[in-house]
Amino acid sequence: MSQWFAIALIGSFMNFATFFQSNLLDSTTILLLVAVLVTLVVFTALGQYLKRQPEIAIDQAIIRTFNNRVIAWLTIFVVLTITMTLPQVVTVVFFGVISFWALREFITMTPTRRGDHRTLFWVFFLFTPFQYYMVARLNSGAFDWYAMYTILIPVYASLFIPGRIAFTGDSKRFLERTAKIQFGLLICVYALSHAPALLYLNLGQYNPTTGVKEIWAGKTGGLLLFLIVMVQFSDMVQFIWDRLIGKHVIAPSVNNTRTWEGLIGAACLTGLFGMLVQLVLPVTPFTWYGSGVMALLISIMGSSGKMTMSAIKRDRGIEDYGTLVHGHSGVLDRIDSVCFAAPIFFHVTRFFLSVG
Amino acid sequence: MKQVSIAVLTMLAKFFSGATVRWVGCMPDECQRVYFANHTSHLDALVLWSSLPKNVRVLTRPVAAKEYWSGGPVRRYVSSLFNPLLIDRKQVKVHDSPIDLMIREMGTTYSLIIFPEGGRNPSGETLEFKSGLYYLGKKRPDLELMPVYIDNLNRVMPKGEFWPVPLLSSISIGAPIWLEPGESKQDFLTRARQAVLDLKEG
């Protein structure tokens, strides 16, 4: 009896130990990370230089926004670099914390009623941590965690939320309140959790000469890095094109700075950049054209995310999530494009390249 | 051990309330002050106390309801950590009023946190102030009366709930006011309430 107990104990310990395997980065990925960091440092320096040029033709407000963003991006990449050199589970926890914070901002902004309190409690303390727990359990243990991971929030949580609110007996604006909580959970937690889930994919790679799918030898850290780099690149190109050559505003009542020129320019340039990255530093199992298509897709999804969040902000009558409650920095403002791009990138990659 | 518990308590309070603190037109100081705030949640006293800098916090005592904080061992333990001045709202004696008790307990070192509305308004609107603040200002004209506006904490833990939901809230502390010579009780209380409400906007 006691020896079974000992075996079970050792077994669960080893199971636990698989959490802490670190194999996210190979030499190509590290080179890409270094290149990105160097570029951002150069941009930071450039921004600081422009700030000190009073007679330059560019508007000072644009330079200020540019500087804020470059510093935010630099911070994101420095933290990401540190977490990716640590065990895999650290990156998962890092994204979990970001999700939690973004959901806080989202729910703080949306008016909920007294009757939603207990539902919100479960949303914050059961569904959010459990979603990230399942990311860390993907590919391990006796259960098929992926099957639960993909449906926990779309099925279990989205039925639990209206049910629990109905039981409180407060029917005022019922559908609206339910939808707000569901949407917040879907975007801030479910969608974002696909970014660290990329690390747990088992991928193959098409051999260009034979057309046969072979096991990909690279590290999955490269996929996450590809996603974040493409999203940030797209955001940056769109920001610059909107300001410098943008003429046709897409929807002035949603966002009066986003233009068609910026959207299309960012999509095309990001696509080209995706091809270039794959040809110079192949961090993903994609072919060069596949990489271009993925980058294009990421850019379009990222722009959709920015537009969606702008629409919500305009509807609520606020400028930035950061100014929602005095003194908070807006996490949601920085991750909206990643939230939209991550699940699509994850599922397209998985659909075409997953093995076993 | 108690220091560790206090550190954990303040950390939890800050985590759940997500509170940012803004000092508007004043700075943290160890001088004797009375912080008067709008009352929206049972957490108000604890969160406001936790958000003060440590050197100020050890000198500050929230005035709290005895029947709430002496109910049950957990609340009694927590209240032993933040050193509140417990007032029995059921037995108010004429010759030993809560104001006398507050002034006696403050001595020449402590600051107080009070909620002049007396109770929490479930709708979140700020009620009319009770007269305690006026008598404090009258009997101790040297005290700095600091208006405090607590925003969104009623959503973190509404009346009657046990578990908090970790939304974001903010605490704004404004410039001190004093009782003006010859100012009537009603005028002063209206002005004090307005000072709290003004912080809501800025």
Interface residues (C-beta under 8 A of the other chain):
Chain A: F100 R104 E105 I107 T108 T112 R114 H117 R118 L120 F121 F124 L324 V325 H326 G327 H328
Chain B: G18 T20 V21 R22 P122 D151 N152 R155 P158 E161 W163 P164 V165 P166 L167 L168 S169 S170 S172
